[in-house]
Amino acid sequence: MIGQATTTGGGMAERIAAVYRKMLLHPTYRLLLLLTGAPVSVIVYIFYQYRRSAQGYRGVIDHTRNELLQSGYRDKVLAEAKDQLQRKHRFFGNTVSDKQIEAEASRIADQKFEDQLNERLQAKLSSHNGTQYSFGDTFQQLIQQPLFFVISLIIGFPMYLLMAVYANPYLKYIMERLIMAVFVIFGVAFVVFTILYISPMNPATNILGETATAEQIAAFNHLYGLDQPYLTQLWNTIKGILTFDLGKSFAGNELVSTAIANKFPVTLTLTVISTLIAVLIALPIGIISATRPNSFFDYTFMFIALLGLSIPNFWQGLIFILNFSIKLSWLPATYNPANWLSAIMPIVVLGTGLTAAVARMTRSSTLEVIHEDYITTAKAKGLARRNVLWKHAVGNALIPIITVIGLQFGAMLGGAAVTEKVFNISGIGSYIVDKQFIPDIPAIMGGVVYTAITISIVNVIVDLLYAFFDPRIRSKMKQY
Amino acid sequence: MTNTTITKQEIRFKLKSSSEYGQASFASIVSLLLAVVFLLNSYSPAEGSFKPAVLAVSIVYFFFTLLQFATWYLIRKNLVEGGEIKRSTRAIGYVLMLSLLSANVFVAATAFQLVKRKKNAFYTLAAYAFITTLLVFAVSALNVFKPYVADNFIIGMLLLIAAAVIQLASLLLVAKYGDRDVLPRWMGIIALLLILTAVSGNLFALGLGLLLFSKLRDKDYTSGSKLGEVVEKLSRSSTSMLGLMFILFLLTISITSYLTFDYGLAIENNYSSILQPPSLVQPLGTDNFGRDLFSRIVFGARISLIVGLLSTLIPVVIGGALGAISGYYGRQTDNIIMRALDILYAIPGFLLAIAIIAAFGASTVNLIIALSVGAIPTYARTMRANVLLVSTLEYVQAARAFGSSDRTILFKHIVPNSLAPMIVKSTLTIGTAVISTSSLSYLGLGVEPHIPEWGNILKLGSAYLETHAFTAIYPGLAIIALVLSFNFLGDGLRDALDPKLD
């Protein structure tokens, strides 16, 4: 019983040590590992140095170096390198001064010498007493002591957490993707703030009027913190974005966060519904087009899709209003949250571009997959056409389609301003457009950054979806 | 029992491998649609009668549509029975060419392809160059109905006629001599004249002139130039050639409008003719300030093309360079550049454009910058992926073994070979840039409101949607036509440049 426990304990320690060693190879993870487990790292480092000196590590190095130098190895390497360099320059017809050749040759020679030295050292140490002395080895030796393991678990808990994440490829992938998203979000805040900061526009004069005195402008700038240095303002803005408190807008004296919280759901609901409907329409069209390539059906649908890509949203909206609201009086021309009929036209207009793009992508990616060898195999196996198409082709064709949906959703959310203006929807897009004439910096900041955050989150979800849909990506993830 | 019976598959193969058959079916369907659209427009439900002028146009279109359908049927019959199109069927093409007089370019372009049995890049380019110049001439000629014309109108029209004559002559000469292995030397003069006519913006003529020169120079030693190859592949799809033709038509008319159109009609208010319906004097009617919509749309083409092209060219150059450096050097360089571009990529292009314009004010220059910045990451990604692929090829290793510097390898060997996807992508995104331009103008964030840009014209027109819908419909149609043309061209280029299909 006891013996078994120790062996499993030993196996566990070995696994931990293996992960530790693997992480040490990666520069970023090495830094993170040493930092999160700082107390443990210090202890391991002390032991490491102690053992090295105790076993006469330095002495061995010096001895080997002298041995190598006396054998004339360096001179031999140097002469070789010089000769090679001279031949090379002669071949290319370059004229290079002796000094340069000398310098380059000695650089190459040094490099080779060090390599040789390390090689010998390794050989000597492993023959000497069976172990090499690396930082990772020291850790492994220490972790096999239960006492050290328990103590390190207490003082270096974050390190073990990090190692747990690293050891699981899925978790590692998700964490890396999330950290990227956070980095991007901060970057977006920084970029948008900087653009608005270096703007030559002056919100104070735009709001107070041309007749405003210098004191009034100074008071306005002071009230909204516009007189503070760049870094302070940037810090405040980032803090504001994280705490959902961007202060009051310049005009109208309303809280920016409240305004955005009221308007954002409107846009988001419309875009999400329209994405869902668009995907439901586009996928079958694309698949049917791909199964009958170059038929009349295919040409017609792809022409309509291209037309859908080419129609400006605002023109389409205007034509819809002209026909369905003014001429036929079927649907109301302006959006009203209480009347679902009024949402039909905006949803259709918003979704046109996405439907077209997804249908085109579905067609081309399904066509590509249909010509793969494994589809021929599936057909040869005698599977029904329907089975081949739905089980083997469509699933594999989905990956690029998901990408396009993610991209187009972002574009739709960003471009919603136009549709919102046409149908008089009080969403986030028309809010930003209304505020940009001043320019109302906190409102624009909030609108753009929160939209970008939403899109980043959607992109993270899309990336994670890949990993779970596509076995190829999963196996690649495990390897790295 | 032997091979007298032709299987269905064989028929399908024969029909599919004949470019004339596909073009004929496309032309007849589009022509039929146009005829129906004209017929519907000629009927005014308020009076319950037909407008004679539009009805006449519709009848002419129906006539050529019927003829085109008949030709289509004959082509099909010839192909199924004899395997090739008979001379008599090809001769119908000369009658179909007359449809050009009714501005039916779909049928006319098909007819030019039908009459010649062995087509080459020269012939295709010459035919399209000629049709384009004729169209520009016809559209410019509508100005004679105006109360006054531009000062240089006569000179401009004469120059256009001269260009058309040169292009017609070259079309006939190319049809006669183009198939020869070695061209006669005097073709050089024709090529030079063609390049001169290309000053009008007719890049078909420029392409033809350059192709002729390269063929004259190479004297049948090589297999032909890359441009010729691309043109030949491109001309197999009628939609992409027609798209290119419409783009070049707009380019030519934007350039020649400096001589043949009067800018005053497009920007000066004329309160005596407010919101007039379309007539001969104002072919597309007038807006709420009495300005001629037709002239405004023609001048708007200039802005749309310039903004569209520049806001694609700038990110292609910047993004391409960043992507190439990032893909070639890899490691930390790659990491830093791509992470920085990821941030830009996360902001939707349209929102970024709004933010930039909010910060720096609405003007054409700011609009171009705003649209360019948002597009940089996509091009950088495309270029990076290509460079990564090309860097692993043998000729790059060979160049490195010969001791070329990194810069030479990157810009002389790798970048030229990774351009094809960039060209396709940029063609497809010019259309998006045109839409974004007009959308921003519509929101009041784009081109200054006093400039006749398509989005601005539409914005003004949208206020009169109930009473005078045409003021909003025509500029919208212009935008769609231009964007559709770029999309068709981009699709065609992708098929033509895609190495996978070779």
Interface residues (C-beta under 8 A of the other chain):
Chain A: F92 M180 F183 V184 I185 G187 V188 F190 V191 V192 I195 L196 I198 S199 P200 M201 N294 L306 L307 L309 S310 I311 P312 N313 F314 W315 L318 I319 I321 L322 I326 G410 A411 L413 G414 G415 A417 V418 K421 I432 V433 K435 Q436 F437 P439 I444 G447 V448 T451 A452 I455 S456 N459
Chain B: K16 R339 A340 D342 I343 L344 A346 I347 P348 G349 F350 L351 L352 I354 A355 I356 I357 A358 A359 F360 G361 G403 G431 I435 S438 S439 Y442 L443 L445 L458 S462 L465 E466 A469 A472 I473 G476 I479 I480 V483 L484 N487 F488 D491
